[in-house]
Amino acid sequence: MIVAVLPKVSRPSARIIRLDDRGRILLLRWRDPFDGSTKWEPPGGGIDAGETPLQAARRELVEETGLAGDLIEPRPVEMPALFAGTAATTSIRSGSTSRGL
């Protein structure tokens, strides 16, 4: 058996948390091409060179769901985050929220 160990690459990304009128979160289901496991994630992806987080979020929403990118409204989001098991609060200054569909 041959096992490839790939270096971990860090890349800025944008994710969209979309709630519908019933409070359900939009998640995408996909199969990891490396290990075949099933993943559930919110829409989003890497921020391209010269792109703002808002532009990336809008582009990714269109690419991955077909929903209009202008559904995402620019405004700061406060969210709790866990880093290595330690609770912290992170302010996402360039974060965005989406309005109803």
N, C-alpha and C positions, 0 to 999 in steps of 0.2 A: 504494500500500500504506500502511495506517495501522498504526503501531506504538505501543502504549501502554507507557510506562515507569512502572512502579509503584514507589512508595517501599518500601525494605526495612523491614519491621516486625519488631522483636524481641519475642518473647513466650516466657516460660518454658514449658518442655515436659517431659514425662516419656516415656521410651522403655523398652520391656521387652525384655531379651535373654533369650530362652527357649531352652534347650538340651534336646534329647531324649536318650534313653538312649544314642544312638549319637554324640552330640556335634554334631548338626546344629542350626543356628540357624533359628528361625522367622522368616521374612521374608514380607511382604505385597507382592504385585505390583499396581501400579496405573499408570494412564496419566495423565500430567500434562495437565490441561485447557488449560493455556496454550500449551505447545509440542508436545503430542502424544507426547513421549518416554515411554519405559517406565521406571518407577522400582521399585526393590526396597528396602524399609525394614522395620525391626522395628516391631511394633505400638507405638502411642503417639500422643501429641498434646499440645495445649495444656493448661496447668493453668488451670482456671477460678477466678474470684475466690472466695476463702474456702476453696479446696481445697488440701490438702497434696499434695506430689509422690506420696506413696503412694496417696492417694485417687484422684488423676488416673490413675496407672498402672493401678490396678484397674478403674476405669471404662472406660478406653480398651481394656484387654484384653477386657472383656466386649463393648463396642460393636463392635470390629473383628474379633474372632475367635469370639465366643460361648463362649469358655473362662471358667471361674469366676474371678472377681477375687481370691478368697481363695487362689489358687495362688501369689500374690506374697507373700513373707514379708519383713517389714521387717528389714533389717540393712544396715550400711554396706558399700559396695563400693569397692575401690581399683581404679582403671583408668588406664592410660597414655593420654594425649591428645596430639594434635598441634595446635598453634596456629601458623598462618602458617609451617609448616615447621619449627617448633622443638618438640622433644620435651619433655614435661612430665608430671608425675604429678598427677592430680586426685583428691582425696578427696571422694566423694559421701556426705556425712553422712546425708542423708535418702534415699539410694538403697535399692533393694530387689533381692532375687533371687527367682527362682521355683523351686519344687520340682517334681519329676516329675509328669507327668500320669497 
